[in-house]
Amino acid sequence: MACSKNKIDDTVDIFNSGFLPFPKHFTTTCIHATQEPEKWKSLAIVPPIIMSSTFKQPEPIKLTGYIYGRVNNPTREALEGILKTLHGVKYATTFGSGMAATSALLALLKPGDHIICTDDVYGGTISLLSVVAVQLGMALTFVDTINTSEILAAVNQNTKLIFIETPSNPCLKLVDMQEVSKIAKKHNIMFAVDNTFATIYLQNPFDFGATICDYSVTKYINGHSDIIMGSLITNDDTIGKRLQFLQITMGAVPSPFDCSQVIRGIKTLEIRMHQHIINSLTVAKFLESHPNVDNIKHPGLPSHPQHDLAKKQMSGHSGMIALYLKGGANETETFLNALKIFIVGVSLGGYESLAQAPYFMTHGLVSEEHKKRTGIVPGLIRLSIGLEDVEDLVEDLNQALNKIGTGGDACGKVSSRCRCSTSL
């Protein structure tokens, strides 16, 4: 049964939603900050891609300017300048992936240091902390950071880092950053926020006391699903200089070409996020009413248990939805195989809509106990709502949901556009 257009509630007013105001002059900053044509002899309007691995030194016994591609690069410098300007801080360091950025964050610590981390967090982060950090002699405590009293209870004299995601991956839980920052400041603890899902356009953790912003730039900031990159951003002089040192010595820097791609992508971040907001809320409203949906988590819905907190600390919500199907692994496989426009795949934040099952995919290596505790069940689907025509997305989800329990055609014979997965 197709979902006709008149059944879609697409009356989304992003400018009168009850959330915080959108940041002013955002796109102007993205287009012009640290990209003045006068910086280049050619007066190029678009920052050039400088691929050279090394740079001529005018004085052989005194290194000046650009030295070596791992140390500094004009294209990377332009991107980092945009990022720190958008955040209103002094330091932005970029890395070859989001995990490389989080690894550099880990390198700020030493054996014996204690980390408190939100339990509902990206699966790769769980593996990095629970395996690598522990092997390096660090202590780790996962807590439900929705309840900030659990954070306070976990603090000890060796706690050096509180790391959260808000909204979280994949269950879209929110954390009250202002309350966490009070705990961190009282006990002199670094407070890092993975801001990948919201981006700086929809949420500025520094306004709520964060020490460091962590990003997978791969996702919304780039927005085109064609590069891998991460970033750490801070206004703290000691941490900022240390991160610059770690960027150089650990060597996980992004390529100049990738930096250029992100400079291109970030120029449309504002208008892309507006459409992600409209599309995702329209889809979420539809999913709430479907009989084969057990639960739906989207910060823009009044039904989200932390909707009021979202309005307190966010300017809106991105394209992420946590969809709980009625059923388990079989229903998940049927649903994903039936999708025609949504592509089954990991990652998020691009212009294309993606669907994946965290239990089997992004969090497949996470322990059963951890998944059960955090609500990552076989029937959970993480949706990244893209920029397609929203009526097409709703119709695709509707027909796939209607396949659950029918035992019928689970793999789209109707459309030649079908890219469904054959397995999880």
C-alpha positions, 0 to 999 in steps of 0.5 A: 500500500503506497502512502499518498502525499496527502497523508504526509504531515510536512508542515515543518516550520524550522524557524518557529519550532521552540528551539534555540535560534539558528546562529547568525552569519553562519554561511557567510563565515563558511564561505569567507572565513580564512579564505581571502583570495589575497592569501594566494598569489593567484588571487584564487577565490577557492583555496587551492589544493596544495599537494606538495609533501615538502616546501622550500626553505629560504634559510637552511639553518632556520625553518620558516613557514610551511615545512612538511605536509604532515606538519602544516599545509595551506589547504588544511590550514584554511579548513582548520581556520573555518572550523575554529571561526565557526566555533568561536575558539582558538584551536582546530586540529583535523585528522585522517578520520573521526577515530583518529581524532578520538585517538588523539583525544585519548593521547592527552591522557596517561596510564592510571587516568580514569575516563567516564564515557556515555554508555550509548556511544558509537561502537568504534568508540566503545572498542577504542576505549574498552580495548585500547585505552584499558590496554594502555593502563587507563581505567574506564567507566560507562554510565548512563549520562542521561542521569548526571548523578551517575556521572557524579557517582563515577568520579574519582580522584583519577578521573581526567576525562568525561566523554559524551555524545549528544544526541547519542549514537544510535539511540538518540539520547540527550545529555544535559551539557550544562549539568555535566560541565558543572561536575567537570569544572568542580573536579577539574576534569576535561569535558569532551562532546562528540558533536557529530550528529548535531554539528556546530550549526545546531549545537555549540557545546562550548556555550554549555561548558565543554572543553573539547568538541570531537567530530567525525567530519566525514558526516554532516560537516562534509555532507557528501559521503566522499571523504573520511576525516575527524577534528578536535576543537578547543579554546583551551591553550594548553590542550590546543597546543598539545593537540597540535603537537599530537597531530604532528607527531602521531601523523594521522593528518587528512590529505589536502584534497580531502580538506578541499572537499570539506571546504566545499561541503561546509559552504552548504552546511546551513541549507543542508541542515535545514532540509535534513530537519524538515525531511527527518521530522516529516518522516518521524511524524509518519513513523509514529503512526505506523502499526509495525513501529514499536517506538521512534526516537527523534529529538524534534518530536514532543514524544521524545523523553528529552524534547524539552532539553533538546529545545534548551541546548539545540537550534534544531535536530539533524536527520537522525532517527532511531526506529524500533520495529515490532519484532527482532532480527527477522523483521529487521532483515525483511525491512532492510531488504525491502527498501528501494530508495534508502541504501543499507549501509553504515555512516550518516550525514550525507545527501542520500538516505541510509538505513542500518541495524546497529545491533549487527553493523556499527555495534556488532563487536560490542558485547551482548551485555552492553547492547542490552543495557543501552537498548541496542536490540535486533529490532533497532534501525538507525535512519539517516534521513537525506535530502531526497523528496520527502514523499518518496522517503515516506513511501519507501519506508511505508512499503518496507514496513508493510512487508514485515510479517507478510512473508511476501516479496521482501526484496524490491521487485517493483523498482529498478533503483533497489540497492537492498542488502542480501544480508546483515 
